[in-house]
Amino acid sequence: MVAEVAHENTGSAAYPGRFRAAPKRNARLAFPLKVLGRVREPDPALMDRLGRRMFARDELGAELARAMGRRKGDPERVTMAQFHRALEHGIDGVPDAPAALRRFFAVVDEVPEWVDFELLEHGARALRRMNRVASDVLLQLSLIGGYRFGGPADLLVETGGLTGSTAMRRLGETQKWALATHQPGAMRRDGEGFKLTVHVRAMHALMNDRFERNGRWDTGRWGLPINQSDQAATLALFFCILLIGARLLGWIVPPKEAHAIMHLGRYVGWLMGVDEDWLFDTEREQTAFMYHVILAQGDVTPAGAALSGSLVEGMRTLRYGRFNKARSTYTRLRLLSMLRYFLRKEGMRDLELPITPVWAIPGVVARNLLESGLVARIRAGRRLLERVNGRFAEREMNRRFGAAKPAIGALPN
């Protein structure tokens, strides 16, 4: 289902102010995707949809959020307890469930005909094997690289989600969700990946509803706080751009594995409420889409530098145990080196980050070529990579959370 376009507080403009606000800069940044996506010229119809859907929300999630905001005692009010019970036990486990809750779970519980669970498992195994390189790409290219454009970055600053002392914890929450979708059976109805993805959808809907109503968000400039265009772009960052970045770091991704990973991303996006016409099964389609997404963006804002700086400096706070100071300092310097490789000097300047040599890249590429080109070619090697990368993921969670429970952000009241 394609979301309807909302026009509240947008005046008569078809697009928000940030739409295509830095055309020359963004055409330059998007050029590699134009080549990879085999795009000859920008598609005017797609550009129009990208601009208009910056005013479009996940309407199913929005209905749920409005029902959660009803007054106490209203029979159509959805409580957090009801939502979590339906998520854990199914909607039939909620006596006299409000209509909005029933409609929400009627959609997310119905598996689309195109979903192939065997293919999902194949994609999940591939991602588990490449967890170390995926962790690098998601942080450096997908997250920090995405802060070069205003809008979503500014919303994160407004919410306090990735600034100050919360930076590492919020990053860990994002990684926990991503890791959950990669586990065996995770996207089945009782799997953790399914539940956390639906949880995040509700969290986004509540956050969108809050900022649409509280007067703190400039909808005319940015579009809706969490809109369809930005959600589709974020999905691409976590799957298609992940594959591109992994290859840039020397990881060999066979075509069948890439297809399986894209299929997993398509189902994740469907559960998240991304418009169905922006869910892709092939890299080329989603790469071409991302080329247009970057063309549609505005320029960098101070929020990008604030968020990037928090994450880079947050590396000093990781818990390494022995030689903690030296190891956390090394991790920060490694991050800056790899960012320089992905974002080039222009990107580092945009985000006000120190420009460093790319000294970390040769070792990373050599390791990834060895693991993906040799170890992963045999069954025992693939199992070894899953075990090794699983332990790596556990250590990363411990460094970010310590003794605290690594939970996804709580749903706001």
URVENKA-V465872 format. One record per helix or strand of 3 or more residues. SS is the DSSP state (hx for helix, st for strand). FROM is the first residue (numbers start at 1). TO is the last residue. If there is no record, write none. Layout:
((SS FROM TO) (SS FROM TO))
//
This chain:
((hx 23 36) (hx 44 55) (hx 59 68) (hx 80 89) (hx 91 93) (hx 99 108) (hx 117 129) (hx 131 148) (hx 152 159) (hx 164 180) (hx 192 213) (hx 219 222) (hx 228 238) (hx 240 248) (hx 255 272) (hx 276 278) (hx 283 296) (hx 302 317) (hx 324 350) (hx 361 373) (hx 375 377) (hx 379 401))
//
